[in-house]
Each structure stands twice: as structure tokens, then as C-alpha cells.
Amino acid sequence: MNDPLNVSGLQAGRTGMDPRQLRQAGSLDAAPAKPFNEVLQESIGEVQRLQDEADNTIRQLVAGEIKDVSDAMIAVERADVAFQTMMVVRNKMVQAYEEVMRMQL
């Protein structure tokens, strides 16, 4: 059979296992999933840690303890990106909640 994409070398479909078995076998190797609230709390804690780190770096810059402005800029940008990401996740969660509330029972 002509294989224009040359996928025969990928051994696709030659495992002899059902895809559901592959999923189950793969999940045994992975660490157990954490509850969503724990993941959320850890993420919020990380955002807080990055904001505290940025605050400390700015204080050190103002006090003259560090001379390189780029260190402070990087710390502030990390905190900003983490906060923006957290806000996007929050907005998606609110949208999902609103969608669930609109569903007909």
C-alpha cells in the first residue's frame, strides 16, 4: 500500500492493545492527580511568592543593595505575568460557572 506520509514506521496501531488500555497503563506511571482546590491554592501561593519577591527586589534596588535594574524589572515582569495568568484562569472559571448556571435542568 502506498504511504505518502510515511507513517508506517511509527508503528501506529501495532501495539495489540486497546487505546483505553494504553490510557490506563500510561496513567499508572504518572503521579496521582491532585484535587483542583489544592492546585488552585498552590498556584495562588506561587503568584503571591512572585509578588513578594518583586517587592523585595524593588526595595533592594531603592536601598542601593542591588545595582542592576534588570533584576528588578525581571522580578516585576514575572510577578505581572503570573498575576495576569491567574486572572485569566479566574475569568474562565467564572465563565464556566455562569454557563453551568444557565443550563436547563
C-alpha positions in Angstrom: 0.0 0.0 0.0 1.3 3.5 -0.9 2.0 5.6 2.3 2.6 9.2 1.2 3.1 10.4 4.7 5.4 7.5 5.6 3.6 6.8 8.9 4.1 3.1 8.7 7.4 3.5 10.5 5.6 5.0 13.5 4.2 1.6 14.5 0.8 3.1 14.6 -1.8 0.6 15.7 0.7 -2.2 16.2 0.7 -2.4 19.9 -2.0 -5.0 20.1 -3.7 -3.0 22.9 -7.0 -1.2 23.0 -6.5 2.6 23.3 -8.3 2.5 26.6 -5.8 0.1 27.9 -3.0 2.3 26.8 -4.5 5.3 28.6 -4.9 3.2 31.8 -1.4 1.8 31.5 0.1 5.3 31.0 -1.8 6.7 33.9 -0.3 4.1 36.3 3.1 5.6 35.8 2.0 9.2 36.4 1.7 10.7 39.9 -1.9 10.7 41.2 -3.8 13.9 40.2 -4.2 16.5 42.9 -7.6 17.8 43.8 -8.4 21.0 41.9 -8.6 23.1 45.1 -5.1 22.1 46.0 -3.7 23.0 42.6 -5.5 26.3 42.8 -4.2 27.1 46.3 -0.7 26.3 45.2 -1.0 28.5 42.1 -2.2 31.4 44.2 0.6 30.8 46.6 3.1 30.9 43.8 1.7 34.2 42.5 1.9 35.7 46.0 5.5 34.5 46.3 6.5 36.1 43.0 4.8 39.3 44.0 6.7 39.3 47.3 9.9 38.6 45.5 9.3 41.5 43.2 8.6 43.8 46.2 11.8 42.7 47.9 13.8 43.3 44.7 12.4 46.8 44.3 13.2 47.6 48.0 16.7 46.3 47.5 17.1 48.5 44.3 15.8 51.6 46.1 18.1 50.9 49.1 21.1 50.5 46.8 21.7 46.9 47.7 21.5 45.9 44.1 22.7 48.0 41.2 21.3 46.1 38.3 17.9 47.5 37.3 17.3 44.5 35.1 17.0 42.2 38.1 14.1 44.3 39.5 12.5 44.5 36.0 12.6 40.7 35.6 11.1 40.1 39.0 8.3 42.6 38.4 7.6 41.1 35.0 7.5 37.5 36.4 5.0 38.7 39.0 3.0 40.5 36.4 2.8 37.5 34.1 1.8 35.2 36.9 -0.9 37.6 38.1 -2.3 38.1 34.6 -2.4 34.3 34.1 -4.2 33.9 37.4 -6.8 36.5 36.3 -7.3 34.7 33.0 -7.9 31.4 34.9 -10.3 33.2 37.3 -12.2 34.7 34.4 -12.5 31.3 32.7 -13.8 29.8 35.9 -16.4 32.5 36.3 -17.5 32.0 32.7 -17.7 28.2 33.3 -19.8 28.8 36.4 -22.1 31.2 34.6 -22.5 28.6 31.8 -23.4 25.9 34.2 -25.9 28.2 35.9 -27.6 28.9 32.6 -28.0 25.2 31.8 -31.6 23.8 31.8 -32.2 21.0 34.3 
